[in-house]
Amino acid sequence: MSKDPERRSVRSYVKRGKITPAQLRALEELLPTYAIELSSTDSTDFSKLQSVAHSSHSHYLEIGFGNGSSLAYMASQYPGARFTGIEVHRSGVGRLLIELDKKEIGNVQIINHDAVEVLRDYQLPIKFDGIYLLFPDPWPKKRHHKRRIVTPEFALLIANVIKPDGYFYIATDYQHYADEIQLIMHECPQFNLVSNPQTLPNLIKRPETKYEKRGLRLEHKITDLIYQLA
Ligand SMILES: C[S@@+](CC[C@H](N)C(=O)[O-])C[C@H]1O[C@@H](n2cnc3c(N)ncnc32)[C@H](O)[C@@H]1O
């Protein structure tokens, strides 16, 4: 919940309707098991995250997981790690729940909310080994650029929730957005670009995502950028 509803009127997403009966059923039946339900900023129960913070498990975050296929894939490949996904659209959450249930993947928690509000308004009791922002909405029209999720403020929110040796992984298929991200991150003193990702001991390779496939069909160049705390 935003403390001040006026504080952020420009959002990085638009409301989307369509939700299938199977997704709706998954949301009703499965979400309580996987969700971290946000209530007021000081009374939200983060015990699901806290138990990981006090364990030796690595913990990864994906922001804007879309249909959840990348998150489910990474979680299934790394059963010893824990994964949290934040996605605002219920259809994507429902789709991920169906996959988690079918494949019996138990190391994922979901926050169905605006990620900017989550990172800005809530004190997460954990820092992440890796944070993924894969193919964020590019908002290609100039008048919509202000909706892009990567801003100097967003970079600072990310810096607050990364472990000292953790990383922030961004991928995009829009050259203009890639250039803008590099500029923003370059000007953010908290981050350095990782020139040789092989040096990161905790790096989990991302799978190809649904939006990436679309970008490739359109012959867009894919840019992967990885940052570490300076
Ligand atoms: C272009 S899609 C990419 C989905 C997925 N990562 C992929 O590569 O297939 C961007 C996703 O980010 C989500 N999103 C945008 N802004 C968000 C926000 N502020 N908080 C959470 N999710 C957000 C959208 O709902 C959408 O599912």
PDBQT file of the ligand as one rigid body, heavy atoms in Angstrom, charges set to zero:
ROOT
HETATM    1  C1  LIG A 301       7.121  -6.758 -21.111  1.00  0.00    +0.000 C 
HETATM    2  S1  LIG A 301       6.607  -7.762 -19.794  1.00  0.00    +0.000 S 
HETATM    3  C2  LIG A 301       7.978  -8.903 -19.588  1.00  0.00    +0.000 C 
HETATM    4  C3  LIG A 301       7.570 -10.143 -18.856  1.00  0.00    +0.000 C 
HETATM    5  C4  LIG A 301       8.691 -11.161 -18.663  1.00  0.00    +0.000 C 
HETATM    6  N1  LIG A 301       9.738 -10.655 -17.819  1.00  0.00    +0.000 N 
HETATM    7  C5  LIG A 301       9.254 -11.612 -19.987  1.00  0.00    +0.000 C 
HETATM    8  O1  LIG A 301      10.390 -11.238 -20.313  1.00  0.00    +0.000 OA
HETATM    9  O2  LIG A 301       8.552 -12.352 -20.705  1.00  0.00    +0.000 OA
HETATM   10  C6  LIG A 301       6.802  -6.714 -18.394  1.00  0.00    +0.000 C 
HETATM   11  C7  LIG A 301       6.095  -7.220 -17.156  1.00  0.00    +0.000 C 
HETATM   12  O3  LIG A 301       6.394  -6.360 -16.061  1.00  0.00    +0.000 OA
HETATM   13  C8  LIG A 301       5.211  -6.171 -15.301  1.00  0.00    +0.000 C 
HETATM   14  N2  LIG A 301       5.341  -4.913 -14.582  1.00  0.00    +0.000 N 
HETATM   15  C9  LIG A 301       5.456  -3.678 -15.125  1.00  0.00    +0.000 A 
HETATM   16  N3  LIG A 301       5.590  -2.767 -14.163  1.00  0.00    +0.000 NA
HETATM   17  C10 LIG A 301       5.557  -3.446 -12.981  1.00  0.00    +0.000 A 
HETATM   18  C11 LIG A 301       5.624  -3.029 -11.639  1.00  0.00    +0.000 A 
HETATM   19  N4  LIG A 301       5.757  -1.748 -11.308  1.00  0.00    +0.000 N 
HETATM   20  N5  LIG A 301       5.544  -3.976 -10.676  1.00  0.00    +0.000 NA
HETATM   21  C12 LIG A 301       5.398  -5.284 -11.010  1.00  0.00    +0.000 A 
HETATM   22  N6  LIG A 301       5.316  -5.733 -12.264  1.00  0.00    +0.000 NA
HETATM   23  C13 LIG A 301       5.399  -4.815 -13.248  1.00  0.00    +0.000 A 
HETATM   24  C14 LIG A 301       4.104  -6.173 -16.314  1.00  0.00    +0.000 C 
HETATM   25  O4  LIG A 301       2.864  -6.499 -15.727  1.00  0.00    +0.000 OA
HETATM   26  C15 LIG A 301       4.588  -7.257 -17.289  1.00  0.00    +0.000 C 
HETATM   27  O5  LIG A 301       4.123  -8.530 -16.907  1.00  0.00    +0.000 OA
ENDROOT
TORSDOF 0
